[in-house]
Amino acid sequence: ENSFKKTIENYKKELLNLENLYNESQIKSKDIINKHESLSTKWKKENRNTFDNFTNIINELKKENKSLFSSNIELETQCETIMNQQKQKMTNNNNIKRKLVTYQREIESLAENMVNLKSVNENYKKKETLLLNENKSLREELNKTQISMQRLQRTQHFNQKLNRH
């Protein structure tokens, strides 16, 4: 009977130790879950901020693209106007011989303006191409970010389901 009591006492001690270990593991588990939730909230906020930032950048680029398209059209119209003016002046030049020198100077000036406008127009076209490429790149980055965010949300949702069960 004495050995039985000792065995029971040992079992009680072991049970007490196991209960303590279990309680400690419960506390640690809660701490881990709380830390995980805190990190998840932080990542959600950061992803939202990143998404908003990219959206703002894309909107700004759209506005700038629209402005560039408008400027490009205006420059093309100006270029056509200048070219038409030059043709008109050359026709008048044949009719009015005594104003030849004056008209030649104006034509040279208009030709320089046309070259300058073409150069400006080419620069705008190059900028437009660069902006379109950048816009495409930003869209790709935005898509990657959205996919990453969705993965994170699914993982969090899955982890929450695991934690509930």
NORMO-V692085 format. One record per helix or strand of 2 or more residues. SS is the DSSP state (H for helix, E for strand). FROM is the first residue (numbers start at 0). LEN is the number of residues. If there is no record, write none. Layout:
# NORMO-V692085
SS&FROM&LEN  SS&FROM&LEN
This chain:
# NORMO-V692085
H&1&94  H&99&65
